[in-house]
Amino acid sequence: MIPKIELATIAEIKALQEQKLQEALAYVNAHSPYYQRLFAERDIDISQIKTLEDLVLLPVTTKEDLQKSNDDFMCVPMTKIVDFATTSGTLGEPVTFGMTDADLERLAYNEAISFDCAGIREGDIVQLMTTIDRRFMAGLAYFLGLRKMKVGVIRVGAGIPELQWDSIKKYKPTYLITVPSFLLKLIEYAETHNIDYNNSGIKGAICIGEPLRNPDFSPNVLAKKITEKWNLKLFSTYASTEMSTAFTECEHFNGGHHHPELIIVEVLDENNQPVKNGESGELAFTTLGIEAMPLVRFKTGDIVQLHDSPCTCGRNTLRVGPVIGRKQQMIKYKGTTLYPPAMNDVLNDFDNIENHIIEIYTNDLGTDEIVIKLAVKEESEAFLNEIKDHFRAKLRVTPKIIFTTTAILNQLIFNPMSRKPIHFFDHRKSM
């Protein structure tokens, strides 16, 4: 089911993208109040934007722009909207995205080719372990994509290991869609209740929300902890509500594959200019083929690297590497630049840690202060020193570490108003 364009030459892929770019710009110029105003104010002639290289002539769109002018991005009357989704609001106020019937079909197509990339085929059964309600685009997208593939879906939703295992034993799914850290909870429950999880029939898991790879694509600590016990393939994905597109790994695990018929991607430096080939920067994208709320050069806030070498699977598309961190979550601590994923990896090295949160504050000197709160199986001064030594060895600095209880942390991590577990809290004052 690999789309022909993904097997085409680099030149053919570029030609298609440039054609679709011109169509997308003409569309927003005709239908988007926000982009009509922006292009007029900046005196931009979109007919001069013909190549991917010309994108730098256009201004970027930010999350703040979306938050301030949400309704002005809508290109169709409300009567054409058949579904309303919102962003998770991780880095600010949630933004509403309306979708037309054609947008939902595009969403289903995106997920179908993404799941196919990970090896899911007609005849498989997939257990959906994420919410499909609460205006969550991803859960709906997964369901629509699997339905388009004629794959069976078990809509269990998030959490509750007992219910997940009851469904696995009863319906015998071949794949799971889940947050990867929850797989450790499933393993723990299975071991406690004498469930032979390695003979459960599960071949793989499509993992969302948490990284599985190091920048060189080797498995990170979380991925190793899962696969050392459970013999299944873990496929990493990258997506967002704003892009309505997913980048999913194939069986060679070398980054999430780009779908060039759906989205144009750039990696930008601090001046919104493309970084040199292979360098890391902020991912920006331009959506293709969206009716209701298309975006042009939207900056995600995610720091990534793009990889353009051909993949062994035969696709010639770009691949997006693991998210190094979010630009707004960058921490300057004692002269060292840190992102939460790096600290998560250090903490994942310890089996004694049951859960954690990372809190960032602005101290009296106006600099960043890190406090990590841990729920552990056994507290001791020796274990605290071991964690601090490990931080020094891996990241060169040691944050403040406090022991607390699982009950206290769970109230913060599993906020009923959030669709995802929250492990990072940024309390810094705006400077």
Salt bridges, closest charged atoms under 4 A:
GLU6 OE2 - HIS259 ND1 2.71
GLU6 OE1 - ARG315 NE 3.42
GLU18 OE2 - LYS14 NZ 2.39
GLU53 OE1 - LYS14 NZ 3.19
ASP72 OD2 - ARG37 NH1 3.32
GLU105 OE2 - LYS148 NZ 2.48
ASP116 OD1 - ARG121 NH1 3.12
ASP124 OD1 - LYS203 NZ 3.62
GLU191 OE2 - LYS229 NZ 3.26
GLU242 OE2 - LYS63 NZ 3.51
GLU249 OE2 - ARG213 NE 2.85
GLU251 OE2 - HIS252 NE2 3.54
GLU266 OE2 - ARG297 NE 3.00
GLU270 OE1 - LYS327 NZ 3.49
GLU282 OE1 - LYS299 NZ 3.60
GLU282 OE1 - LYS327 NZ 3.47
GLU291 OE1 - LYS80 NZ 3.91
ASP302 OD1 - ARG326 NE 3.22
ASP349 OD2 - HIS390 NE2 2.63
ASP351 OD1 - LYS225 NZ 3.33
GLU359 OE1 - LYS373 NZ 3.06
GLU359 OE2 - HIS427 NE2 3.20
ASP368 OD2 - ARG428 NH1 2.99
ASP389 OD1 - ARG392 NH1 2.69
ASP426 OD2 - ARG428 NH2 2.60
